[in-house]
Amino acid sequence: MDMRSRPGSLLGLPAVIGNVPYFLSAEASRGGQVSLVPRKDFTKLMLTQPGLAIDVLQVLAAEVRAARSMITA
């Protein structure tokens, strides 16, 4: 499966939330920036900012919709 990510995309979010390995490859274009966030930092953020859980759920739902559209296309 090949999907384009938009600026601000969160790659590997299901792995962070589920605490399971998640393999993917990513390619950044010129001028792109990639940052890594350790799971413990993400967990701390979620515990200190519980309102982010809704945003995370929306991101995961969007990933499911995108994957479903790639499969049915």
Gaussian input, Z-matrix of N, CA and C with variables (Angstrom, degrees):
# hf/3-21g

backbone

0 1
 N
 C     1     B1
 C     2     B2     1     A1
 N     3     B3     2     A2     1     D1
 C     4     B4     3     A3     2     D2
 C     5     B5     4     A4     3     D3
 N     6     B6     5     A5     4     D4
 C     7     B7     6     A6     5     D5
 C     8     B8     7     A7     6     D6
 N     9     B9     8     A8     7     D7
 C    10    B10     9     A9     8     D8
 C    11    B11    10    A10     9     D9
 N    12    B12    11    A11    10    D10
 C    13    B13    12    A12    11    D11
 C    14    B14    13    A13    12    D12
 N    15    B15    14    A14    13    D13
 C    16    B16    15    A15    14    D14
 C    17    B17    16    A16    15    D15
 N    18    B18    17    A17    16    D16
 C    19    B19    18    A18    17    D17
 C    20    B20    19    A19    18    D18
 N    21    B21    20    A20    19    D19
 C    22    B22    21    A21    20    D20
 C    23    B23    22    A22    21    D21
 N    24    B24    23    A23    22    D22
 C    25    B25    24    A24    23    D23
 C    26    B26    25    A25    24    D24
 N    27    B27    26    A26    25    D25
 C    28    B28    27    A27    26    D26
 C    29    B29    28    A28    27    D27
 N    30    B30    29    A29    28    D28
 C    31    B31    30    A30    29    D29
 C    32    B32    31    A31    30    D30
 N    33    B33    32    A32    31    D31
 C    34    B34    33    A33    32    D32
 C    35    B35    34    A34    33    D33
 N    36    B36    35    A35    34    D34
 C    37    B37    36    A36    35    D35
 C    38    B38    37    A37    36    D36
 N    39    B39    38    A38    37    D37
 C    40    B40    39    A39    38    D38
 C    41    B41    40    A40    39    D39
 N    42    B42    41    A41    40    D40
 C    43    B43    42    A42    41    D41
 C    44    B44    43    A43    42    D42
 N    45    B45    44    A44    43    D43
 C    46    B46    45    A45    44    D44
 C    47    B47    46    A46    45    D45
 N    48    B48    47    A47    46    D46
 C    49    B49    48    A48    47    D47
 C    50    B50    49    A49    48    D48
 N    51    B51    50    A50    49    D49
 C    52    B52    51    A51    50    D50
 C    53    B53    52    A52    51    D51
 N    54    B54    53    A53    52    D52
 C    55    B55    54    A54    53    D53
 C    56    B56    55    A55    54    D54
 N    57    B57    56    A56    55    D55
 C    58    B58    57    A57    56    D56
 C    59    B59    58    A58    57    D57
 N    60    B60    59    A59    58    D58
 C    61    B61    60    A60    59    D59
 C    62    B62    61    A61    60    D60
 N    63    B63    62    A62    61    D61
 C    64    B64    63    A63    62    D62
 C    65    B65    64    A64    63    D63
 N    66    B66    65    A65    64    D64
 C    67    B67    66    A66    65    D65
 C    68    B68    67    A67    66    D66
 N    69    B69    68    A68    67    D67
 C    70    B70    69    A69    68    D68
 C    71    B71    70    A70    69    D69
 N    72    B72    71    A71    70    D70
 C    73    B73    72    A72    71    D71
 C    74    B74    73    A73    72    D72
 N    75    B75    74    A74    73    D73
 C    76    B76    75    A75    74    D74
 C    77    B77    76    A76    75    D75
 N    78    B78    77    A77    76    D76
 C    79    B79    78    A78    77    D77
 C    80    B80    79    A79    78    D78
 N    81    B81    80    A80    79    D79
 C    82    B82    81    A81    80    D80
 C    83    B83    82    A82    81    D81
 N    84    B84    83    A83    82    D82
 C    85    B85    84    A84    83    D83
 C    86    B86    85    A85    84    D84
 N    87    B87    86    A86    85    D85
 C    88    B88    87    A87    86    D86
 C    89    B89    88    A88    87    D87
 N    90    B90    89    A89    88    D88
 C    91    B91    90    A90    89    D89
 C    92    B92    91    A91    90    D90
 N    93    B93    92    A92    91    D91
 C    94    B94    93    A93    92    D92
 C    95    B95    94    A94    93    D93
 N    96    B96    95    A95    94    D94
 C    97    B97    96    A96    95    D95
 C    98    B98    97    A97    96    D96
 N    99    B99    98    A98    97    D97
 C   100   B100    99    A99    98    D98
 C   101   B101   100   A100    99    D99
 N   102   B102   101   A101   100   D100
 C   103   B103   102   A102   101   D101
 C   104   B104   103   A103   102   D102
 N   105   B105   104   A104   103   D103
 C   106   B106   105   A105   104   D104
 C   107   B107   106   A106   105   D105
 N   108   B108   107   A107   106   D106
 C   109   B109   108   A108   107   D107
 C   110   B110   109   A109   108   D108
 N   111   B111   110   A110   109   D109
 C   112   B112   111   A111   110   D110
 C   113   B113   112   A112   111   D111
 N   114   B114   113   A113   112   D112
 C   115   B115   114   A114   113   D113
 C   116   B116   115   A115   114   D114
 N   117   B117   116   A116   115   D115
 C   118   B118   117   A117   116   D116
 C   119   B119   118   A118   117   D117
 N   120   B120   119   A119   118   D118
 C   121   B121   120   A120   119   D119
 C   122   B122   121   A121   120   D120
 N   123   B123   122   A122   121   D121
 C   124   B124   123   A123   122   D122
 C   125   B125   124   A124   123   D123
 N   126   B126   125   A125   124   D124
 C   127   B127   126   A126   125   D125
 C   128   B128   127   A127   126   D126
 N   129   B129   128   A128   127   D127
 C   130   B130   129   A129   128   D128
 C   131   B131   130   A130   129   D129
 N   132   B132   131   A131   130   D130
 C   133   B133   132   A132   131   D131
 C   134   B134   133   A133   132   D132
 N   135   B135   134   A134   133   D133
 C   136   B136   135   A135   134   D134
 C   137   B137   136   A136   135   D135
 N   138   B138   137   A137   136   D136
 C   139   B139   138   A138   137   D137
 C   140   B140   139   A139   138   D138
 N   141   B141   140   A140   139   D139
 C   142   B142   141   A141   140   D140
 C   143   B143   142   A142   141   D141
 N   144   B144   143   A143   142   D142
 C   145   B145   144   A144   143   D143
 C   146   B146   145   A145   144   D144
 N   147   B147   146   A146   145   D145
 C   148   B148   147   A147   146   D146
 C   149   B149   148   A148   147   D147
 N   150   B150   149   A149   148   D148
 C   151   B151   150   A150   149   D149
 C   152   B152   151   A151   150   D150
 N   153   B153   152   A152   151   D151
 C   154   B154   153   A153   152   D152
 C   155   B155   154   A154   153   D153
 N   156   B156   155   A155   154   D154
 C   157   B157   156   A156   155   D155
 C   158   B158   157   A157   156   D156
 N   159   B159   158   A158   157   D157
 C   160   B160   159   A159   158   D158
 C   161   B161   160   A160   159   D159
 N   162   B162   161   A161   160   D160
 C   163   B163   162   A162   161   D161
 C   164   B164   163   A163   162   D162
 N   165   B165   164   A164   163   D163
 C   166   B166   165   A165   164   D164
 C   167   B167   166   A166   165   D165
 N   168   B168   167   A167   166   D166
 C   169   B169   168   A168   167   D167
 C   170   B170   169   A169   168   D168
 N   171   B171   170   A170   169   D169
 C   172   B172   171   A171   170   D170
 C   173   B173   172   A172   171   D171
 N   174   B174   173   A173   172   D172
 C   175   B175   174   A174   173   D173
 C   176   B176   175   A175   174   D174
 N   177   B177   176   A176   175   D175
 C   178   B178   177   A177   176   D176
 C   179   B179   178   A178   177   D177
 N   180   B180   179   A179   178   D178
 C   181   B181   180   A180   179   D179
 C   182   B182   181   A181   180   D180
 N   183   B183   182   A182   181   D181
 C   184   B184   183   A183   182   D182
 C   185   B185   184   A184   183   D183
 N   186   B186   185   A185   184   D184
 C   187   B187   186   A186   185   D185
 C   188   B188   187   A187   186   D186
 N   189   B189   188   A188   187   D187
 C   190   B190   189   A189   188   D188
 C   191   B191   190   A190   189   D189
 N   192   B192   191   A191   190   D190
 C   193   B193   192   A192   191   D191
 C   194   B194   193   A193   192   D192
 N   195   B195   194   A194   193   D193
 C   196   B196   195   A195   194   D194
 C   197   B197   196   A196   195   D195
 N   198   B198   197   A197   196   D196
 C   199   B199   198   A198   197   D197
 C   200   B200   199   A199   198   D198
 N   201   B201   200   A200   199   D199
 C   202   B202   201   A201   200   D200
 C   203   B203   202   A202   201   D201
 N   204   B204   203   A203   202   D202
 C   205   B205   204   A204   203   D203
 C   206   B206   205   A205   204   D204
 N   207   B207   206   A206   205   D205
 C   208   B208   207   A207   206   D206
 C   209   B209   208   A208   207   D207
 N   210   B210   209   A209   208   D208
 C   211   B211   210   A210   209   D209
 C   212   B212   211   A211   210   D210
 N   213   B213   212   A212   211   D211
 C   214   B214   213   A213   212   D212
 C   215   B215   214   A214   213   D213
 N   216   B216   215   A215   214   D214
 C   217   B217   216   A216   215   D215
 C   218   B218   217   A217   216   D216

   B1=1.4448
   B2=1.5188
   B3=1.3012
   B4=1.4587
   B5=1.5224
   B6=1.3139
   B7=1.4636
   B8=1.5259
   B9=1.3075
   B10=1.4582
   B11=1.5194
   B12=1.3153
   B13=1.4613
   B14=1.5150
   B15=1.2771
   B16=1.4639
   B17=1.5252
   B18=1.3195
   B19=1.4695
   B20=1.5284
   B21=1.3152
   B22=1.4520
   B23=1.5133
   B24=1.3298
   B25=1.4668
   B26=1.5166
   B27=1.3203
   B28=1.4572
   B29=1.5191
   B30=1.3006
   B31=1.4612
   B32=1.5251
   B33=1.3054
   B34=1.4534
   B35=1.5171
   B36=1.3158
   B37=1.4657
   B38=1.5277
   B39=1.3394
   B40=1.4753
   B41=1.5317
   B42=1.3184
   B43=1.4628
   B44=1.5205
   B45=1.3085
   B46=1.4633
   B47=1.5178
   B48=1.3064
   B49=1.4623
   B50=1.5202
   B51=1.3138
   B52=1.4544
   B53=1.5191
   B54=1.3403
   B55=1.4604
   B56=1.5291
   B57=1.3351
   B58=1.4614
   B59=1.5298
   B60=1.3261
   B61=1.4696
   B62=1.5269
   B63=1.2991
   B64=1.4597
   B65=1.5102
   B66=1.2924
   B67=1.4529
   B68=1.5174
   B69=1.3214
   B70=1.4465
   B71=1.5096
   B72=1.2883
   B73=1.4521
   B74=1.5116
   B75=1.3005
   B76=1.4563
   B77=1.5200
   B78=1.2915
   B79=1.4555
   B80=1.5198
   B81=1.3224
   B82=1.4581
   B83=1.5263
   B84=1.3000
   B85=1.4607
   B86=1.5196
   B87=1.3101
   B88=1.4550
   B89=1.5269
   B90=1.3073
   B91=1.4592
   B92=1.5208
   B93=1.3364
   B94=1.4585
   B95=1.5198
   B96=1.3063
   B97=1.4585
   B98=1.5270
   B99=1.3210
   B100=1.4582
   B101=1.5262
   B102=1.3142
   B103=1.4628
   B104=1.5233
   B105=1.3047
   B106=1.4634
   B107=1.5294
   B108=1.3200
   B109=1.4555
   B110=1.5197
   B111=1.3329
   B112=1.4650
   B113=1.5282
   B114=1.3219
   B115=1.4658
   B116=1.5191
   B117=1.3364
   B118=1.4704
   B119=1.5306
   B120=1.3218
   B121=1.4659
   B122=1.5289
   B123=1.3399
   B124=1.4627
   B125=1.5275
   B126=1.3269
   B127=1.4672
   B128=1.5213
   B129=1.3169
   B130=1.4680
   B131=1.5275
   B132=1.3216
   B133=1.4592
   B134=1.5223
   B135=1.3249
   B136=1.4647
   B137=1.5299
   B138=1.3272
   B139=1.4631
   B140=1.5219
   B141=1.3265
   B142=1.4634
   B143=1.5296
   B144=1.3291
   B145=1.4727
   B146=1.5269
   B147=1.3264
   B148=1.4716
   B149=1.5267
   B150=1.3113
   B151=1.4618
   B152=1.5227
   B153=1.3190
   B154=1.4664
   B155=1.5225
   B156=1.3273
   B157=1.4676
   B158=1.5241
   B159=1.3202
   B160=1.4692
   B161=1.5264
   B162=1.3244
   B163=1.4658
   B164=1.5273
   B165=1.3204
   B166=1.4603
   B167=1.5223
   B168=1.3211
   B169=1.4670
   B170=1.5249
   B171=1.3218
   B172=1.4685
   B173=1.5233
   B174=1.3254
   B175=1.4696
   B176=1.5251
   B177=1.3254
   B178=1.4608
   B179=1.5249
   B180=1.3214
   B181=1.4666
   B182=1.5256
   B183=1.3171
   B184=1.4678
   B185=1.5250
   B186=1.3383
   B187=1.4621
   B188=1.5215
   B189=1.3164
   B190=1.4642
   B191=1.5258
   B192=1.3258
   B193=1.4736
   B194=1.5276
   B195=1.3488
   B196=1.4659
   B197=1.5257
   B198=1.3281
   B199=1.4724
   B200=1.5152
   B201=1.3219
   B202=1.4713
   B203=1.5197
   B204=1.3228
   B205=1.4717
   B206=1.5288
   B207=1.3420
   B208=1.4622
   B209=1.5299
   B210=1.3107
   B211=1.4680
   B212=1.5251
   B213=1.3271
   B214=1.4687
   B215=1.5194
   B216=1.3305
   B217=1.4709
   B218=1.4993
   A1=107.46
   A2=117.28
   A3=123.13
   A4=107.63
   A5=116.78
   A6=120.91
   A7=109.34
   A8=115.96
   A9=120.21
   A10=108.69
   A11=114.80
   A12=120.19
   A13=108.73
   A14=115.11
   A15=120.73
   A16=109.77
   A17=117.07
   A18=119.43
   A19=110.39
   A20=115.44
   A21=120.92
   A22=114.11
   A23=117.44
   A24=120.62
   A25=111.06
   A26=114.68
   A27=121.86
   A28=107.61
   A29=117.11
   A30=121.45
   A31=109.23
   A32=116.46
   A33=120.63
   A34=114.82
   A35=117.40
   A36=120.30
   A37=112.82
   A38=119.79
   A39=119.06
   A40=112.66
   A41=117.16
   A42=120.40
   A43=111.28
   A44=116.22
   A45=120.14
   A46=110.34
   A47=116.49
   A48=120.23
   A49=111.01
   A50=117.68
   A51=121.90
   A52=114.56
   A53=116.69
   A54=122.10
   A55=111.15
   A56=115.42
   A57=122.19
   A58=108.82
   A59=117.27
   A60=119.43
   A61=110.76
   A62=115.96
   A63=122.77
   A64=105.62
   A65=117.56
   A66=120.79
   A67=110.80
   A68=114.88
   A69=120.67
   A70=108.72
   A71=115.08
   A72=121.47
   A73=107.93
   A74=115.53
   A75=120.05
   A76=109.09
   A77=114.98
   A78=121.29
   A79=107.60
   A80=116.55
   A81=121.00
   A82=109.62
   A83=116.01
   A84=120.97
   A85=109.90
   A86=115.43
   A87=120.65
   A88=108.86
   A89=115.06
   A90=120.09
   A91=112.97
   A92=115.80
   A93=119.62
   A94=111.04
   A95=115.55
   A96=120.64
   A97=108.74
   A98=115.71
   A99=121.49
   A100=107.66
   A101=116.42
   A102=121.58
   A103=108.62
   A104=115.96
   A105=121.63
   A106=108.82
   A107=115.51
   A108=120.99
   A109=107.61
   A110=117.54
   A111=119.49
   A112=111.20
   A113=115.70
   A114=120.78
   A115=111.74
   A116=117.39
   A117=119.76
   A118=110.79
   A119=117.73
   A120=120.40
   A121=110.79
   A122=116.18
   A123=120.10
   A124=109.80
   A125=116.09
   A126=120.39
   A127=110.72
   A128=117.02
   A129=121.00
   A130=110.50
   A131=116.48
   A132=120.72
   A133=111.01
   A134=117.10
   A135=120.48
   A136=111.63
   A137=117.08
   A138=120.35
   A139=112.32
   A140=116.73
   A141=119.59
   A142=112.44
   A143=116.98
   A144=122.12
   A145=109.10
   A146=117.53
   A147=119.64
   A148=114.19
   A149=119.17
   A150=121.60
   A151=112.66
   A152=116.88
   A153=120.48
   A154=112.30
   A155=117.49
   A156=120.47
   A157=111.29
   A158=117.81
   A159=121.04
   A160=110.11
   A161=116.72
   A162=119.88
   A163=111.01
   A164=116.89
   A165=121.28
   A166=109.92
   A167=116.71
   A168=120.63
   A169=111.20
   A170=117.40
   A171=120.67
   A172=111.17
   A173=116.95
   A174=120.43
   A175=110.33
   A176=116.66
   A177=120.15
   A178=111.36
   A179=117.37
   A180=120.63
   A181=110.41
   A182=117.05
   A183=120.82
   A184=110.46
   A185=117.15
   A186=120.26
   A187=110.84
   A188=116.80
   A189=120.24
   A190=110.01
   A191=117.34
   A192=120.46
   A193=111.01
   A194=116.61
   A195=119.98
   A196=111.02
   A197=116.23
   A198=119.57
   A199=110.87
   A200=116.82
   A201=120.54
   A202=110.48
   A203=117.55
   A204=119.23
   A205=110.66
   A206=117.78
   A207=120.21
   A208=110.47
   A209=116.76
   A210=120.77
   A211=111.22
   A212=116.33
   A213=120.17
   A214=112.59
   A215=117.94
   A216=120.25
   A217=112.02
   D1=137.62
   D2=-179.68
   D3=-125.98
   D4=119.77
   D5=-179.10
   D6=-130.81
   D7=142.78
   D8=174.18
   D9=-88.95
   D10=136.64
   D11=175.93
   D12=-100.33
   D13=145.23
   D14=178.75
   D15=-93.05
   D16=161.43
   D17=176.34
   D18=-53.32
   D19=135.97
   D20=-179.49
   D21=87.84
   D22=3.88
   D23=-179.19
   D24=-65.72
   D25=149.03
   D26=175.88
   D27=-107.27
   D28=111.03
   D29=-179.41
   D30=-94.77
   D31=133.69
   D32=177.17
   D33=83.78
   D34=13.00
   D35=-178.62
   D36=-57.75
   D37=-41.99
   D38=177.74
   D39=-58.62
   D40=-35.66
   D41=179.18
   D42=-67.98
   D43=-40.61
   D44=179.84
   D45=-65.19
   D46=-45.30
   D47=-178.30
   D48=-69.52
   D49=-43.21
   D50=-177.29
   D51=-83.94
   D52=-9.96
   D53=-178.13
   D54=55.28
   D55=45.37
   D56=177.68
   D57=-132.42
   D58=152.50
   D59=177.40
   D60=-60.71
   D61=145.75
   D62=-178.01
   D63=-145.93
   D64=112.30
   D65=-174.48
   D66=-99.94
   D67=128.19
   D68=174.44
   D69=-153.71
   D70=161.90
   D71=175.07
   D72=-117.23
   D73=146.08
   D74=178.53
   D75=-136.02
   D76=147.90
   D77=178.52
   D78=-128.62
   D79=124.02
   D80=-179.60
   D81=-97.43
   D82=137.09
   D83=176.48
   D84=-79.70
   D85=164.70
   D86=177.62
   D87=-53.97
   D88=131.95
   D89=-179.75
   D90=88.60
   D91=-9.38
   D92=179.11
   D93=-74.00
   D94=157.70
   D95=179.40
   D96=-132.93
   D97=132.50
   D98=179.17
   D99=-120.67
   D100=131.01
   D101=178.42
   D102=-123.82
   D103=145.39
   D104=177.67
   D105=-108.10
   D106=136.41
   D107=178.10
   D108=-120.18
   D109=117.31
   D110=178.12
   D111=-61.18
   D112=146.96
   D113=-178.32
   D114=-55.65
   D115=-41.31
   D116=-178.18
   D117=-62.79
   D118=-35.38
   D119=177.54
   D120=-69.30
   D121=-39.44
   D122=178.15
   D123=-64.05
   D124=-44.55
   D125=179.63
   D126=-61.58
   D127=-43.40
   D128=178.41
   D129=-60.95
   D130=-42.45
   D131=178.25
   D132=-61.59
   D133=-44.47
   D134=179.83
   D135=-63.61
   D136=-35.17
   D137=179.85
   D138=-74.16
   D139=-31.81
   D140=-178.66
   D141=-90.05
   D142=-17.16
   D143=179.83
   D144=-130.43
   D145=70.32
   D146=-173.95
   D147=-59.46
   D148=-22.51
   D149=177.99
   D150=-64.44
   D151=-19.77
   D152=178.83
   D153=-68.35
   D154=-18.99
   D155=-178.77
   D156=-58.04
   D157=-38.13
   D158=178.20
   D159=-65.19
   D160=-42.24
   D161=178.33
   D162=-62.92
   D163=-41.96
   D164=178.88
   D165=-62.66
   D166=-42.75
   D167=177.86
   D168=-60.62
   D169=-40.04
   D170=178.15
   D171=-65.00
   D172=-39.25
   D173=178.17
   D174=-64.33
   D175=-44.99
   D176=179.31
   D177=-63.35
   D178=-40.65
   D179=178.29
   D180=-63.05
   D181=-39.83
   D182=178.49
   D183=-64.43
   D184=-37.88
   D185=177.78
   D186=-64.51
   D187=-40.76
   D188=178.39
   D189=-63.59
   D190=-44.80
   D191=178.95
   D192=-61.49
   D193=-43.08
   D194=-179.35
   D195=-65.05
   D196=-42.95
   D197=178.95
   D198=-64.17
   D199=-41.10
   D200=179.35
   D201=-63.14
   D202=-40.91
   D203=-179.35
   D204=-69.28
   D205=-31.42
   D206=177.44
   D207=-69.37
   D208=-35.87
   D209=-178.62
   D210=-71.83
   D211=-39.53
   D212=-176.36
   D213=-84.50
   D214=-9.95
   D215=-178.23
   D216=-76.99

